């Protein structure tokens, strides 16, 4: 690559990192071409993108976005961006890891913060936002439903007692 091409590649990566909701650097070594194509299709369907990048160019793009990289990147690296949703495209990486034992997270970026591979793995294991909201609303509604059921129980019991008295006499 010539210096001018590298410059434009870094500018492109810098812009993509700035515009995306999340990003992850993954080690894709060991995947076949068919698996990579299948993974790319899944990530695009989840609202993200994936591209193979050079480690030095990613380091410069991260530096341009004021994200300090503490560890040195090595080995083959792919950049996964969450464009429409912050987590869905990263969940596809985790599903592929469960299925093929590869790719492996190197590090992630969420809201300008650097996440380790362990933090990123635990983050993608969480349920989706919609599921968490429905559990929260269900938790709020449960005591009210139990109160209403308890109040109805007394009315029903009184009605049954009055009906039994009416049938006797």
N, C-alpha and C positions, 0 to 999 in steps of 0.2 A: 504494500500500500504506500502510495506517496503521501507526503506530509499534508498536502491539500485535501486528499481524500480522507485521511485520518481526522483532520480538523472538522470537516463536514459531518463525519460519522459521530464524533464527540458532540457536536452541536445538536445533531438529530437525537442522540441518546439523552442528552440533557433536557431537551424539550419533551421527549416522551416520558421521562421520569417525573418531570414537573407536572405534566397534565394528567398522569395516571393516579388512581386512588390508592394503589398499592403496587409493590414490585417485589420480586424474589429472584435471587440468583440461584440456579440449580445446576447440579452436576449430572449431566445426562449420559455419561460414559457407560457403555454396556448395553444401550438400547439399540435395537435394529432400526433400519430406515423405516420399515412398516410401522413399528411402534411409535417412532417419533412423529410420523405423519398422522397416526391415529390420535396421539396426544395433542398435536397442533389443532386438529379438527375439534376435539373436545374443548380445548381452551377457547377457541374462537366462538364456539356455541355458548360457552359460559360468559361471554362478554369480555374476553381478554385477548392478549396476543403473546406470542413467544418468538424469540429470535436468538440465534447463536451469536455471541458477541466475544470480542477479544477482551481479556482481563484488563489490559492497560487502558483501553478505551473506556471501559465501565468505571474504572477508578477515577479517570479524569472527569467523566460525566457526574459521578457522585460528588466529587470535589467542587464542581461547578454549581451543584445544588446544595452546597454547604453541608454535606453529609460526610462525616469523618469515618473512614474505614480503618478499623484497628487491626484486623487480620489481613494477611496477604492472600490474595486470590491465586489459586493455582488449578491447573487441570482444565478440561473443557467446561465452558460455562454457557448457560442459556439464560436469557433474561425473560421472565414472565411478568407481564403487566396486567393489572386489574383495571380495565378501562371503564366499564359500565358499573361493576360492583367490585368492592375491595377484596372480597374473600372467595367468590365463586371460582375464579380461574385458579386460585391457589389450592382450592379443594380438589380440583382435577389432578393436580400434581400429586396430592396425597393419595387419591384413589389409584393413580398409576403406580405409585410406590407400593401400595398394598397388593396390586395385581402383579407387577413385574419385579418388585424389589428395587427398582430404579425409577425415576431420578431421585436424587437426594438434595434436600434444601441445603444451601450454603449459608445464606443470610437473606433477610427480608427488610423491606422498608414500608412502613405504614404511618401515614400522616407525618412524614418527615423524620420519623424515629427509626433507628436501626434496630432490627430484631435478630436475635441469634436463631440458629436452626431449631433449637429446642423450643424457644418461644413461638416460632412460626408454626411448628408442628402442633403444639398445643392449641394455638389459635384456630387452625383449620379444623380441629376436632370438635369445636363448639358447634351447637346447632345454629341454623340460620336465624337471621334477625326476626323473620316472621314467626318462627317457632318460639323464640324467646318471648316475643310480645304476647303471643297467644297464651303461653304458660303464665305470664305475669297477670294478664287480664283474668284468666281462669282462677288464679290464686286469689285475686281480689273479689271475684264473684262468688266463690265457694262459701264463705261465711254468711253472706246474704241469703244464698239459696238454702242453707241449713236453717237459718232463722225463719224464713218463710215456711219451710217444711215443718218446723217445730210448732209454729203458730197454727198451721193448718191441721196438724195432728190433734190438737186439743179441740178444735171445732168439729172435726170428724168424729172424735171419741164422744163428744157431747151429743152429736146428732144420732149416733148409734145407740147411746143409752136412752135417749128420748124415744127413738123408734121402738126399742125393746119394751119400754114402759107402755107405749101406746098399743102394742100388740098383746100385752098381757091383760090390759084392762080396758 
